[in-house]
């Protein structure tokens, strides 16, 4: 798995925030400018927790762009300033 990618498929709701926190701490310390979090689409519960966490923590993010220019709403790109 790429070091700039966190795949949340299969995670339980109560595991999401801790996983994101650990992941972003790790990538922040590796001088990367961006990271990706795959939330999947499913019921939207994991994505909702991830977006709430990112908003409260002050991270800037966008949906990943597909080759056709449309948003991939199952994958978030996090900008690490």
C-alpha positions in Angstrom: 0.0 0.0 0.0 1.2 3.5 -0.8 2.5 5.5 2.2 0.3 8.4 1.2 -2.9 6.4 1.2 -5.3 5.3 4.0 -7.9 2.9 3.0 -10.8 2.9 5.4 -12.8 0.1 3.8 -13.7 -2.4 6.5 -13.2 0.1 9.4 -15.9 0.5 12.1 -17.2 4.0 12.8 -15.4 4.1 16.2 -12.1 3.2 14.6 -12.1 5.9 11.9 -10.9 9.0 13.9 -8.0 7.2 15.5 -6.9 5.7 12.2 -7.0 9.1 10.4 -5.1 10.8 13.3 -2.3 8.3 13.2 -2.1 8.3 9.4 -2.0 12.1 9.2 0.6 12.4 11.9 2.8 9.8 10.0 2.4 11.5 6.6 2.9 15.0 8.1 6.3 13.8 9.5 7.3 12.5 6.0 7.2 15.9 4.3 4.5 14.9 1.9 2.3 17.7 0.5 -0.8 15.6 0.0 -2.3 12.4 1.2 -5.4 10.4 0.2 -8.0 8.8 2.3 -10.3 6.2 0.7 -13.6 6.3 2.6 -15.6 4.4 0.0 -19.2 5.2 -0.8 -21.3 2.6 1.0 -23.7 4.1 3.5 -21.7 7.3 3.9 -21.1 6.8 7.6 -17.4 6.4 7.4 -17.1 9.3 5.1 -19.2 11.5 7.4 -16.9 10.7 10.4 -13.8 11.4 8.2 -15.1 14.7 7.0 -16.1 15.8 10.5 -12.7 14.9 11.8 -10.9 16.8 8.9 -13.1 19.9 9.4 -12.6 20.0 13.2 -8.9 19.5 12.8 -8.6 22.3 10.2 -7.4 20.2 7.3 -8.1 21.3 3.7 -9.3 18.6 1.4 -11.0 18.0 -1.9 -12.4 15.0 -3.7 -10.0 13.1 -5.9 -10.5 13.9 -9.6 -11.1 11.1 -12.0 -9.5 11.0 -15.5 -12.9 12.2 -16.9 -12.8 15.3 -14.6 -15.5 14.1 -12.3 -15.1 13.9 -8.6 -14.4 10.5 -7.0 -16.5 11.0 -3.9 -15.0 7.8 -2.3 -11.5 9.3 -2.1 -10.4 12.5 -0.3 -7.2 14.3 -1.1 -5.8 16.0 2.0 -3.5 19.0 1.5 -0.8 19.1 4.1 0.5 22.7 4.5 
